[in-house]
Amino acid sequence: MENSRVVLITGASSGIGLSIGQHLSSLQYQVVGTSRNPDKYPNHPFPLIAMDVLDNTSVKEGIVAVIAAYARIDVLVNNAGMGMAGPLEEMDLKAVDSLMNTNLNGPIRVIQHALAIMHKQQSGTIINMASLAGDNGLPFRSIYAASKAALIRVSESLRLELRHTPIQCTVLSPGSIKTAISENRYYAPLAENSTYYKQYKASLAEMDTHVNKGLPPICVAKRVEKLINNKKLKPHYSVGPFLEVLSPIIKFLLPQRAYENLIASFYNLN
Ligand SMILES: NC(=O)c1ccc[n+]([C@@H]2O[C@H](COP(=O)([O-])OP(=O)(O)OC[C@H]3O[C@@H](n4cnc5c(N)ncnc54)[C@H](OP(=O)(O)O)[C@@H]3O)[C@@H](O)[C@H]2O)c1
């Protein structure tokens, strides 16, 4: 039966991952989510196992636990991730490493362990949750944008490496989605005498407004449902507010400086 497929969603305690899990559970998929602290969510609407994507042993144990309980992984939604904001010049490099480790190395760790299972099954679908931020340089979100751009490149490469197998891989890039991502974001500490103080504050306020006015996470969940029922996935999909989804096309069409000015005004710079 189609809907008995086992779907593993990393970072499913809140926001987009939670919504995907709720939606797919309501359609009778066997959903298992992950959280660094599953005990914090005793009444979660679907099973949550412990997994910290920063820790290879934790990822390995998480995958072993899924196989022990469900015997297979048909779909991996590599969703766990976090935001980061601050001027590049003042960014603490340990925080940079940690963000890249979470948003790039984290999904890679999960892919490596999940692929071993998918090869044995001779089937599987991997959806990597990137971001439209990965298509652009964005003010005060350089490292986040870089982490998602890197995840997009990794996914494109992996698709080519998996061409001779029945395993599918794609990227889903959301635009602004109304979740707690702003609360959970890492913020670089900013000195009041920083040369970036005014621009950063203005841009940050705009960033939060975009998230708060963003689409509800169910829109991403419904898109994931469509993707996992697509037998011939394309390399890249996006979901989000109309203008944001159009941004890669606008970027391609506009002269470079005109597009940069558009991004600057979108983030209240100037
Ligand atoms: N909201 C947006 O506008 C937006 C736009 C584009 C892309 N995205 C991407 O969508 C994904 C979900 O974001 P969201 O908006 O739903 O944010 P969120 O509500 O903050 O959810 C983030 C999830 O990631 C998990 N997580 C964080 N660090 C982790 C780690 N080291 N190991 C394992 N899990 C970890 C968290 O779980 P625990 O804290 O329970 O461990 C949580 O469930 C992220 O990859 C984000 O970059 C979001």
The ligand as a Tripos MOL2 file, in Angstrom:
@<TRIPOS>MOLECULE
LIG
   48    52     1     0     0
SMALL
NO_CHARGES

@<TRIPOS>ATOM
      1 N1         11.0450   29.1420    8.2410 N.am      1 LIG1
      2 C1         11.5570   29.5770    7.1120 C.2       1 LIG1
      3 O1         11.2410   30.6970    6.6610 O.2       1 LIG1
      4 C2         12.5110   28.7000    6.3200 C.ar      1 LIG1
      5 C3         12.8230   29.1080    5.0210 C.ar      1 LIG1
      6 C4         13.7060   28.3470    4.2700 C.ar      1 LIG1
      7 C5         14.2580   27.1970    4.7960 C.ar      1 LIG1
      8 N2         13.9520   26.8150    6.0650 N.ar      1 LIG1
      9 C6         14.5970   25.5890    6.5670 C.3       1 LIG1
     10 O2         13.6010   24.6850    7.0130 O.3       1 LIG1
     11 C7         14.1420   23.8560    8.0500 C.3       1 LIG1
     12 C8         13.2080   23.8750    9.2480 C.3       1 LIG1
     13 O3         13.1650   25.2010    9.7680 O.3       1 LIG1
     14 P1         11.9200   25.7690   10.6100 P.3       1 LIG1
     15 O4         11.5870   27.0800   10.0250 O.co2     1 LIG1
     16 O5         10.8830   24.7510   10.7720 O.co2     1 LIG1
     17 O6         12.6690   26.0980   11.9820 O.3       1 LIG1
     18 P2         12.4510   25.5480   13.4730 P.3       1 LIG1
     19 O7         11.0180   25.6030   13.8580 O.co2     1 LIG1
     20 O8         13.4550   26.2850   14.2900 O.co2     1 LIG1
     21 O9         12.8550   24.0030   13.3690 O.3       1 LIG1
     22 C9         14.1850   23.5840   13.3010 C.3       1 LIG1
     23 C10        14.2260   22.0890   13.5880 C.3       1 LIG1
     24 O10        15.5840   21.6500   13.4340 O.3       1 LIG1
     25 C11        15.9460   20.8820   14.5580 C.3       1 LIG1
     26 N3         17.3800   21.0320   14.8240 N.ar      1 LIG1
     27 C12        18.0990   22.1670   14.9860 C.ar      1 LIG1
     28 N4         19.3870   21.8820   15.2180 N.ar      1 LIG1
     29 C13        19.4890   20.5370   15.2090 C.ar      1 LIG1
     30 C14        20.5480   19.6110   15.3920 C.ar      1 LIG1
     31 N5         21.7980   20.0050   15.6710 N.pl3     1 LIG1
     32 N6         20.2760   18.2780   15.3090 N.ar      1 LIG1
     33 C15        19.0320   17.8620   15.0610 C.ar      1 LIG1
     34 N7         17.9740   18.6650   14.8840 N.ar      1 LIG1
     35 C16        18.2140   19.9880   14.9690 C.ar      1 LIG1
     36 C17        15.0960   21.3700   15.7050 C.3       1 LIG1
     37 O11        14.8500   20.2710   16.5810 O.3       1 LIG1
     38 P3         15.2300   20.2220   18.1520 P.3       1 LIG1
     39 O12        15.4890   21.6380   18.6150 O.co2     1 LIG1
     40 O13        14.0310   19.6040   18.7930 O.co2     1 LIG1
     41 O14        16.4260   19.3530   18.1880 O.co2     1 LIG1
     42 C18        13.7900   21.7560   15.0030 C.3       1 LIG1
     43 O15        12.8940   20.6750   14.9640 O.3       1 LIG1
     44 C19        15.5490   24.3920    8.3370 C.3       1 LIG1
     45 O16        16.5090   23.6250    7.6350 O.3       1 LIG1
     46 C20        15.4940   25.8040    7.7580 C.3       1 LIG1
     47 O17        16.7650   26.2850    7.3810 O.3       1 LIG1
     48 C21        13.0950   27.5370    6.8400 C.ar      1 LIG1
@<TRIPOS>BOND
     1     1     2 1
     2     2     3 2
     3     2     4 1
     4     4     5 ar
     5     4    48 ar
     6     5     6 ar
     7     6     7 ar
     8     7     8 ar
     9     8     9 1
    10     8    48 ar
    11     9    10 1
    12     9    46 1
    13    10    11 1
    14    11    12 1
    15    11    44 1
    16    12    13 1
    17    13    14 1
    18    14    15 2
    19    14    16 1
    20    14    17 1
    21    17    18 1
    22    18    19 2
    23    18    20 1
    24    18    21 1
    25    21    22 1
    26    22    23 1
    27    23    24 1
    28    23    42 1
    29    24    25 1
    30    25    26 1
    31    25    36 1
    32    26    27 ar
    33    26    35 ar
    34    27    28 ar
    35    28    29 ar
    36    29    30 ar
    37    29    35 ar
    38    30    31 1
    39    30    32 ar
    40    32    33 ar
    41    33    34 ar
    42    34    35 ar
    43    36    37 1
    44    36    42 1
    45    37    38 1
    46    38    39 2
    47    38    40 1
    48    38    41 1
    49    42    43 1
    50    44    45 1
    51    44    46 1
    52    46    47 1
@<TRIPOS>SUBSTRUCTURE
     1 LIG1         1 GROUP 0 **** ****
